[in-house]
């Protein structure tokens, strides 16, 4: 082990201890334990240009064990990224570049937001899928890089990591290298209190290339990464046996170093044991900075830019990266739907999806083993372990949670736009990944079908009574529940245009009438979907407003007729995206929902979210039941007569 390597490792440990101690908060143990591995990776293997952190053909590095964030902040500072010592000193402080867990967009060089354990593993798999897809499409001259990441015992206990690594092994993602911090410690103590499986053997069973090494031996680390890079037919896992908090005389190898500062006395004692100046804080020797900054690959980035400029596919490649959605929408052959038939919005969505992918080869995704039910079965060749080029359908298997994290990884990688589909009730299985899509403002498209009790006989285990409202509670998620096939077209256009966060398309299993919006008809154009809510059917001087989303909109149109027969004038408002409507200017909102006119909301879900908008709600504040959809409608009050009675009571 060279003196320079040891100086680099000890500098990372010193920065980590000082930043955590100054913040009086943080996780020093993992960065201290993985400093050897990270130093070898950044100095000898990782391909990056610190002055151009968004260079497309860079290697990606994901710190799935995001609690060890001082490891990546130290590496970024030392490697010359725009992360200063002052930023390190502001660790975990308001508006700093060094938040408690890494956040994409906040810190140059951070590729994804991590912290919820295992998510980064799923992101890595998505990035590796995108890399291989683009490499097979455009060739290695334009796309040829690796995805590296660090995960700990906690990450690999989480089920999402198992789901994602299983998919990676199946797809033979040979550019994926996972460095496992095998320190056998979690917050509660030794892992053997709950976790005694042979983790490397598990990965071998999933089709991974696995190595076991001493994570403090730089020669062994370099040899293992070299061997992982040489294995192109399997993803690689390197189990690095490390000592958490290595160097701390009193606490190394214990959970005491996991999630709290070492304390001033132990920091000083550790620095002394490492040969550092106990009185110096945030010290970076010149030779250490030079060693890290000398690893930046600016010449390789420049060579790539030259190849791109001269490449025959340059314009096509750049178009894939830019993804001009307005141009896509303009050139897509959107489907027309006959108004004399009933059509489930999931089936209308499939027609839209087929039309889009015919013009957007960068739109890729699939379903969690429900493609036929979710309306995502394109009829084209899917991704297979031996072929990615030309595919647009990814079979995720029964892995809802990993599907969300993998989609996040794909969109973060760039060059593709992902979608993932499942039943709405199974959003609960993937909610943490969707939340991170929203937190990172990544435009993943989530397709959710079987959206209410009207899926019928499968019963309350599959009927998502509260799920729609739970989705709406997530900030920065665009939730769209179209009322018919024509609104579904507009919902897809909204999803494509929404590039600052995820979109959730909420679709029916059951057939709905295709509303007649033809010339001379009384129903408004579906373009109003883009405003979130709009007047679909009006009356002169309406006495009550019926507002609904999805399958309850046609019900309100029927109730409007019942009210008219009773001499009550009513307005029907379709509100597929309540949050977008509420964000509209006051004049528009008051034009749709006039002040002083009572409002009845109708939706086959819990009523809580509508209470601030409506005077009363026809909803479901309990669980559903197993029965045909028509019987359920009668049992829970979703009939024209009951809606009309509720509306008339508001007028009365």
C-alpha positions in Angstrom: 0.0 0.0 0.0 1.5 3.3 -1.1 2.0 6.3 1.2 0.0 8.4 -1.3 -3.0 6.0 -1.2 -3.0 6.0 2.6 -2.8 9.8 2.6 -5.8 9.9 0.2 -7.8 7.5 2.4 -7.0 9.3 5.6 -8.0 12.7 4.1 -11.4 11.3 3.3 -11.7 10.1 6.8 -10.6 13.4 8.2 -13.1 15.4 6.1 -15.8 13.0 7.1 -15.1 13.2 10.8 -14.8 17.0 10.8 -18.0 17.6 8.7 -20.1 15.3 10.8 -18.7 16.7 14.1 -19.3 20.3 12.9 -22.9 19.5 11.9 -23.3 17.4 15.1 -25.2 15.0 12.9 -24.3 12.4 10.3 -22.9 8.9 9.6 -19.1 8.8 9.8 -18.6 5.0 9.9 -19.5 4.0 6.4 -17.3 6.6 4.6 -14.4 5.7 6.9 -14.8 2.0 6.1 -15.2 2.4 2.3 -12.5 5.1 1.8 -10.1 2.5 0.4 -12.6 1.2 -2.1 -13.8 4.6 -3.2 -10.2 6.0 -3.6 -9.2 3.1 -5.9 -12.5 3.5 -7.9 -12.2 7.2 -8.4 -8.5 7.4 -9.1 -8.0 4.3 -11.3 -11.3 3.4 -12.9 -14.2 5.9 -12.9 -14.4 7.9 -16.1 -15.5 11.5 -15.4 -14.7 15.1 -16.1 -15.2 17.2 -13.0 -15.5 20.4 -15.1 -18.2 18.9 -17.2 -20.2 16.7 -14.8 -23.0 16.1 -17.3 -20.8 14.7 -20.0 -23.1 12.0 -21.5 -20.6 9.2 -21.9 -19.2 9.5 -18.3 -19.4 6.5 -16.0 -22.2 6.8 -13.4 -21.5 6.4 -9.7 -24.4 5.8 -7.3 -24.1 5.8 -3.5 -27.1 3.6 -2.7 -26.0 3.7 1.0 -26.8 7.4 1.0 -26.4 7.9 4.7 -22.7 7.8 4.0 -23.0 11.0 2.0 -19.7 12.5 3.3 -17.9 9.8 1.3 -19.3 11.2 -2.0 -19.0 14.8 -1.0 -15.3 14.2 0.0 -14.7 12.5 -3.3 -16.3 15.2 -5.3 -14.4 18.0 -3.6 -11.1 16.2 -3.9 -11.7 15.3 -7.6 -12.3 19.0 -8.6 -16.1 19.2 -8.8 -17.8 22.4 -7.8 -18.0 21.3 -4.2 -15.8 23.6 -2.1 -14.4 23.2 1.4 -16.9 25.7 2.5 -19.6 23.4 1.1 -18.1 20.6 3.1 -18.2 22.7 6.2 -21.9 23.5 5.6 -22.7 19.7 5.7 -26.4 19.2 6.5 -27.1 22.9 6.8 -30.0 24.8 5.1 -29.6 25.4 1.4 -26.1 23.8 1.3 -24.7 21.7 -1.6 -24.1 19.0 0.9 -27.5 17.8 2.3 -27.7 14.9 4.7 -28.3 12.5 1.9 -27.2 13.0 -1.7 -29.8 14.8 -3.8 -29.5 15.0 -7.6 -29.7 18.6 -8.8 -28.3 19.9 -5.5 -24.7 18.8 -5.8 -22.7 18.6 -9.1 -21.6 15.0 -9.6 -24.5 13.4 -7.7 -26.4 11.2 -10.1 -29.5 10.3 -8.1 -31.2 11.0 -4.8 -30.5 8.2 -2.3 -31.1 7.6 1.3 -34.1 5.2 1.4 -32.0 2.0 1.4 -32.0 -0.1 -1.8 -33.3 2.6 -4.1 -29.9 3.3 -5.5 -29.5 -0.4 -6.4 -32.7 -0.1 -8.5 -31.4 3.2 -10.0 -28.2 1.5 -11.0 -30.1 -1.3 -12.8 -32.2 1.3 -14.7 -29.0 3.2 -15.7 -27.4 0.0 -16.9 -30.5 -0.8 -19.0 -30.4 2.7 -20.6 -26.7 2.4 -21.3 -26.9 -0.9 -23.0 -30.0 0.1 -25.0 -28.2 3.2 -26.3 -25.0 1.4 -26.9 -26.7 -1.2 -29.0 -28.7 1.4 -30.8 -25.9 3.9 -31.6 -22.7 2.0 -31.1 -19.8 2.2 -28.6 -18.4 5.3 -30.2 -21.2 7.3 -28.7 -22.3 5.3 -25.6 -19.7 3.1 -23.8 -19.6 3.4 -20.1 -20.0 1.6 -16.8 -22.4 2.0 -13.9 -20.7 1.7 -10.5 -22.3 1.9 -7.1 -21.9 1.2 -3.4 -24.5 -0.5 -1.3 -24.4 -1.7 2.3 -26.0 -4.4 4.3 -29.1 -2.3 4.8 -29.6 -1.8 1.1 -29.4 -5.5 0.5 -31.8 -6.3 3.3 -34.5 -4.2 1.6 -36.7 -6.2 -0.8 -36.3 -3.6 -3.6 -32.6 -4.5 -4.0 -33.5 -8.2 -4.4 -36.1 -7.4 -7.0 -33.8 -5.1 -8.9 -30.7 -7.4 -8.8 -32.9 -10.3 -10.0 -33.9 -8.3 -13.1 -30.3 -7.3 -13.7 -29.1 -10.8 -13.5 -31.8 -11.9 -15.9 -30.9 -9.2 -18.4 -27.2 -9.9 -18.2 -26.3 -6.2 -17.6 -22.5 -6.6 -17.9 -21.7 -2.9 -17.4 -23.1 -2.9 -13.9 -20.6 -3.1 -11.0 -21.9 -3.2 -7.4 -19.5 -2.7 -4.6 -20.9 -4.2 -1.4 -19.8 -2.7 1.8 -19.8 -5.9 3.8 -19.1 -4.5 7.2 -21.7 -6.6 9.1 -23.0 -3.6 11.1 -26.3 -1.8 11.1 -27.8 0.8 13.4 -29.0 -1.8 15.9 -25.7 -3.6 16.1 -24.2 -6.6 14.4 -26.1 -7.8 11.3 -26.3 -11.3 12.7 -29.1 -10.3 15.0 -31.4 -10.5 11.9 -29.3 -11.1 8.8 -27.3 -14.3 8.5 -27.7 -15.2 4.8 -24.8 -15.6 2.4 -25.4 -12.4 0.4 -22.8 -13.1 -2.3 -24.3 -16.6 -2.8 -27.7 -15.0 -3.3 -26.3 -12.8 -6.1 -24.6 -15.7 -7.7 -28.0 -17.5 -7.7 -29.4 -14.4 -9.5 -26.9 -14.7 -12.3 -24.2 -12.2 -11.1 -20.4 -12.5 -11.3 -19.4 -12.4 -7.6 -16.0 -11.8 -6.0 -15.1 -11.5 -2.3 -12.2 -9.3 -1.2 -10.5 -7.5 1.6 -12.0 -4.0 1.2 -8.9 -2.4 2.8 -6.4 -3.9 0.3 -6.0 -1.5 -2.6 -4.4 -4.1 -4.8 -7.2 -6.6 -4.3 -9.8 -3.8 -4.9 -8.2 -2.9 -8.2 -7.9 -6.5 -9.3 -11.5 -7.1 -8.5 -12.8 -4.1 -10.4 -10.6 -5.1 -13.4 -12.1 -8.6 -13.4 -15.6 -7.1 -13.1 -15.0 -4.9 -16.1 -13.8 -7.9 -18.0 -17.0 -9.8 -17.3 -19.4 -8.5 -20.0 -22.2 -11.1 -19.8 -23.1 -10.7 -16.2 -23.5 -7.8 -13.7 -20.8 -7.9 -11.1 -20.9 -7.8 -7.3 -17.7 -7.3 -5.3 -18.2 -8.1 -1.7 -15.8 -5.9 0.2 -15.2 -7.0 3.7 -14.6 -3.8 5.6 -14.5 -2.4 9.1 -17.0 0.4 9.8 -15.4 3.5 11.3 -11.9 2.1 10.5 -9.2 4.0 12.4 -11.3 5.0 15.4 -9.5 3.6 18.5 -12.6 3.2 20.6 -15.4 2.6 18.1 -14.2 1.0 14.9 -16.2 -2.1 14.0 -19.2 -1.0 16.1 -22.5 0.5 15.5 -21.5 3.6 17.5 -19.8 4.9 14.3 -22.9 4.3 12.2 -25.2 7.2 12.7 -23.7 9.8 15.1 -20.6 12.0 15.5 -17.5 10.4 17.1 -17.2 13.3 19.5 -14.3 15.8 19.8 -12.0 13.5 21.9 -12.5 10.5 19.6 -12.0 12.6 16.5 -8.7 13.8 17.9 -7.7 10.3 18.9 -8.6 8.9 15.5 -6.6 11.5 13.7 -3.6 10.8 15.9 -3.9 7.1 15.2 -4.1 7.8 11.4 -1.0 10.1 11.5 -3.1 13.3 11.0 -2.8 16.5 12.9 -5.4 16.3 15.7 -5.6 20.1 15.8 -6.2 20.6 12.0 -9.7 20.6 10.6 -10.8 20.1 7.0 -7.2 19.6 6.0 -6.4 18.6 2.4 -2.8 18.0 1.5 -1.7 19.2 -1.9 -0.5 15.8 -3.0 -3.9 14.3 -2.2 -5.8 16.9 -4.2 -3.4 16.5 -7.1 -3.9 12.7 -7.0 -7.6 12.9 -7.2 -7.8 15.8 -9.7 -5.3 14.1 -11.9 -7.9 11.3 -12.4 -10.3 13.5 -14.2 -10.7 12.3 -17.8 -11.1 15.6 -19.7 -9.1 14.3 -22.7 -11.5 11.3 -23.0 -14.5 13.7 -22.9 -12.9 15.9 -25.6 -12.3 12.8 -27.8 -15.9 11.8 -27.3 -17.1 15.2 -28.4 -14.9 15.0 -31.5 -16.4 11.6 -32.4 -19.9 12.9 -31.8 -19.3 16.0 -34.1 -18.1 13.7 -36.9 -20.5 10.9 -36.4 -23.0 10.0 -39.1 -25.8 9.6 -36.4 -25.0 12.8 -34.6 -28.4 14.5 -35.3 -30.4 11.4 -34.5 -28.4 10.8 -31.3 -28.9 14.4 -30.2 -32.6 14.2 -31.0 -32.9 11.2 -28.7 -31.2 13.1 -25.9 -33.3 16.2 -26.3 -36.7 14.5 -26.7 -38.7 17.3 -28.3 -42.2 16.3 -27.0 -44.0 19.1 -28.7 -42.7 17.9 -32.0 -43.6 14.4 -31.0 -47.2 15.3 -30.2 -47.5 17.1 -33.5 -46.3 14.2 -35.6 -48.1 11.4 -33.7 -51.1 9.8 -35.4 -53.4 10.1 -32.4 -56.4 7.6 -32.5 -60.0 8.6 -33.1 -62.7 6.7 -31.3 -66.3 6.0 -32.4 -68.9 7.6 -30.1 -71.3 4.7 -30.5 -69.3 2.3 -28.4 -68.0 1.7 -24.9 -64.2 1.5 -24.4 -62.2 1.2 -21.2 -59.7 4.0 -20.8 -56.9 1.4 -20.4 -57.7 0.2 -23.9 -57.8 3.8 -25.2 -54.4 4.3 -23.5 -52.9 1.3 -25.4 -54.0 2.9 -28.7 -52.3 6.1 -27.6 -49.1 4.3 -26.5 -48.8 2.4 -29.8 -49.2 5.7 -31.7 -46.5 7.4 -29.6 -43.9 4.6 -29.6 -44.2 4.5 -33.4 -42.8 8.0 -33.4 -40.7 8.0 -30.2 -38.2 5.1 -30.1 -36.8 6.6 -26.9 -40.0 5.9 -25.0 -39.5 2.5 -23.4 -41.1 0.7 -20.5 -43.5 -2.1 -19.6 -45.6 -3.7 -16.9 -45.2 -5.6 -13.7 -46.4 -8.9 -15.3 -49.8 -7.3 -16.3 -49.2 -6.1 -19.8 -52.4 -7.4 -21.2 -54.4 -6.0 -18.4 -52.6 -2.7 -18.2 -52.8 -1.8 -21.9 -49.1 -1.9 -22.5 -48.8 -5.0 -24.7 -47.4 -3.4 -27.9 -47.1 -6.6 -29.9 -43.4 -5.9 -30.6 -40.3 -7.8 -29.6 -39.4 -7.1 -26.0 -36.0 -6.6 -24.4 -34.2 -9.9 -24.0 -30.9 -10.9 -22.4 -29.4 -11.1 -25.8 -30.9 -8.1 -27.6 -31.9 -4.6 -26.6 -31.7 -2.8 -30.0 -35.1 -1.9 -31.4 -37.0 -3.1 -28.3 -39.4 -0.8 -26.5 -41.1 -3.2 -24.1 -39.4 -4.2 -20.9 -40.9 -7.1 -19.0 -40.4 -6.1 -15.4 -41.9 -9.2 -13.8 -43.8 -9.0 -10.5 -41.5 -6.3 -9.2 -43.6 -3.2 -8.7 -41.2 -1.5 -6.3 -38.1 -2.1 -8.4 -39.9 -1.1 -11.5 -40.3 2.4 -10.1 -36.6 2.6 -9.1 -35.5 1.2 -12.4 -37.6 3.7 -14.3 -36.0 6.5 -12.2 -32.6 5.2 -13.1 -33.4 5.1 -16.8 -34.6 8.7 -16.9 -31.7 9.9 -14.8 -29.3 8.3 -17.1 -30.7 10.2 -20.0 -31.6 9.4 -23.6 -34.8 7.5 -22.8 -38.2 8.3 -21.3 -39.6 5.4 -19.2 -43.0 4.2 -18.3 -44.2 1.5 -15.9 -47.6 0.0 -15.4 -49.5 -2.0 -12.8 -52.9 -2.0 -11.1 -53.6 1.1 -9.1 -53.9 -0.8 -5.8 -50.3 -2.0 -6.2 -49.0 1.6 -6.2 -48.7 0.9 -2.5 -45.9 -1.5 -3.4 -44.0 1.1 -5.3 -44.9 4.3 -3.5 -41.4 5.0 -2.2 -40.0 4.9 -5.7 -42.8 7.2 -7.0 -42.1 9.6 -4.1 -38.5 9.8 -5.2 -39.5 10.4 -8.8 -41.4 13.4 -7.5 -38.7 14.5 -5.1 -36.1 14.4 -8.0 -38.6 15.9 -10.5 -38.1 13.1 -13.0 -40.7 12.7 -15.7 -41.5 9.0 -15.3 -44.9 8.0 -16.6 -46.8 5.7 -14.3 -49.7 3.8 -15.8 -52.3 2.6 -13.3 -55.3 0.6 -14.4 -58.2 -1.1 -12.6 -58.8 2.2 -10.8 -61.8 1.7 -8.6 -64.3 -0.7 -7.0 -65.7 -1.1 -10.5 -63.0 -3.7 -11.3 -65.6 -5.9 -9.7 -65.3 -9.5 -8.5 -61.6 -9.4 -7.4 -62.9 -7.6 -4.4 -61.5 -5.3 -1.8 -58.0 -6.6 -1.9 -57.7 -5.2 -5.4 -60.1 -2.3 -5.2 -58.0 0.9 -4.6 -60.4 2.9 -2.6 -57.8 5.2 -1.0 -54.9 5.0 -3.5 -56.0 7.7 -5.9 -56.2 10.3 -3.1 -52.9 9.0 -1.6 -51.2 9.7 -5.0 -52.6 13.2 -5.0 -51.1 13.8 -1.6 -47.6 13.4 -3.1 -46.2 16.8 -4.0 -45.1 17.3 -7.6 -47.0 14.3 -9.1 -49.4 15.0 -11.9 -52.4 12.7 -11.4 -54.7 12.4 -14.4 -57.9 10.3 -14.4 -59.6 10.7 -17.8 -63.4 10.3 -18.3 -63.4 8.6 -21.6 -61.2 7.6 -24.6 -60.9 11.1 -25.9 -59.8 12.5 -22.6 -57.2 9.7 -22.5 -55.6 11.1 -25.6 -55.3 14.5 -23.9 -54.1 12.8 -20.7 -51.2 11.3 -22.6 -50.3 14.6 -24.2 -50.2 16.1 -20.7 -48.0 13.3 -19.5 -45.5 13.8 -22.3 -45.4 17.5 -21.7 -44.9 17.2 -18.0 -41.1 17.1 -17.7 -40.6 18.4 -14.2 -42.0 15.4 -12.3 -43.8 12.1 -12.8 -47.3 11.6 -14.2 -49.8 9.0 -13.0 -52.4 8.0 -15.6 -55.4 6.5 -13.8 -57.4 4.2 -16.1 -60.5 2.0 -15.9 -60.9 -1.7 -16.4 -64.6 -1.3 -17.4 -65.9 0.1 -20.6 -67.0 3.8 -20.6 -69.0 5.6 -23.2 -67.0 7.6 -25.7 -68.6 11.0 -25.2 -69.9 12.6 -28.3 -68.2 16.0 -28.6 -69.0 16.4 -32.3 -70.1 19.6 -34.0 -73.5 20.7 -32.8 -73.1 18.6 -29.6 -73.6 20.0 -26.1 -70.3 18.6 -24.7 -67.1 20.6 -24.6 -63.9 19.7 -26.4 -61.6 17.4 -24.4 -58.8 19.9 -24.7 -60.0 21.2 -21.4 -58.2 18.3 -19.8 -55.0 20.5 -20.1 -56.5 22.9 -17.6 -57.1 20.1 -15.1 -60.8 20.7 -15.0 -63.4 22.2 -17.4 -67.1 22.6 -18.0 -68.2 19.5 -19.9 -71.9 20.1 -20.0 -73.7 23.3 -19.0 -77.1 24.7 -18.3 -78.6 28.2 -18.2 -78.1 29.5 -14.7 -77.0 26.3 -13.1 -78.3 25.7 -9.6 -75.7 23.1 -8.7 -72.4 21.8 -10.1 -71.6 18.1 -10.4 -67.9 17.6 -10.5 -66.2 14.2 -11.1 -63.2 12.4 -12.5 -62.9 9.3 -14.6 -65.7 6.8 -14.8 -68.0 9.0 -12.6 -68.2 11.7 -15.2 -70.6 9.8 -17.5 -72.6 9.0 -14.3 -72.9 12.8 -13.6 -74.1 13.3 -17.2 -76.9 10.8 -16.5 -77.7 12.5 -13.2 -77.8 15.9 -15.0 -80.7 14.5 -17.1 -82.5 13.3 -14.0 -82.2 16.7 -12.4 -83.4 18.4 -15.6 -86.5 16.3 -15.5 -87.1 17.5 -12.0 -86.6 21.1 -13.0 -83.2 21.5 -11.5 -80.5 23.1 -13.8 -77.0 21.6 -13.3 -73.5 21.9 -14.7 -71.2 18.9 -15.1 -67.5 19.5 -14.7 -64.9 16.9 -15.6 -61.9 17.2 -13.4 -59.3 14.7 -14.5 -56.4 16.5 -12.7 -57.6 18.3 -9.6 -54.2 19.7 -8.6 -53.7 21.3 -12.0 -57.1 22.9 -11.8 -56.5 24.2 -8.3 -53.3 25.8 -9.6 -55.1 27.7 -12.2 -55.8 31.5 -12.0 -58.7 32.6 -9.9 -60.8 33.8 -12.8 -60.6 30.4 -14.6 -61.5 28.4 -11.4 -64.4 30.7 -10.5 -65.6 30.5 -14.1 -65.8 26.7 -13.8 -67.0 26.6 -10.2 -69.0 29.8 -9.7 -69.0 31.2 -6.2 -72.3 30.8 -4.5 -73.4 27.7 -6.5 -73.2 24.5 -4.5 -70.9 21.7 -5.6 -71.4 18.0 -5.4 -68.3 15.9 -6.0 -68.6 12.3 -7.3 -65.7 9.9 -7.2 -65.5 6.2 -6.4 -62.9 6.7 -3.7 -62.5 8.3 -0.3 -64.1 11.6 0.0 -61.5 13.5 2.1 -59.7 15.3 -0.7 -62.9 16.7 -2.2 -64.2 18.2 1.0 -62.4 21.5 0.6 -63.7 21.9 -3.0 -67.3 20.6 -2.7 -70.2 21.1 -0.4 -70.9 17.3 -0.4 -69.4 14.2 -1.8 -70.7 10.9 -3.2 -67.7 8.7 -2.4 -66.6 5.6 -0.6 -65.1 5.9 2.9 -64.8 2.2 3.5 -63.5 -0.8 1.6 -65.2 -2.3 -1.4 -66.7 -5.8 -1.9 -66.5 -8.7 -4.3 -69.4 -8.4 -6.8 -70.1 -7.5 -10.4 -69.6 -3.8 -11.1 -73.3 -3.0 -11.5 -74.2 -4.4 -8.2 -71.4 -2.5 -6.5 -72.6 0.8 -8.1 -76.0 0.3 -6.6 -74.7 -0.8 -3.2 -72.4 2.2 -2.9 -74.8 4.9 -4.3 -73.2 5.4 -7.7 -76.5 5.7 -9.5 -77.9 8.6 -11.4 -80.9 8.8 -9.0 -78.7 8.9 -5.9 -76.4 11.5 -7.3 -79.4 13.6 -8.4 -80.9 13.2 -4.9 -77.7 14.5 -3.3 -77.5 17.4 -5.7 -81.1 18.3 -5.2 -80.6 18.4 -1.5 -77.9 21.0 -1.9 -80.2 23.1 -4.0 -83.1 22.6 -1.7 
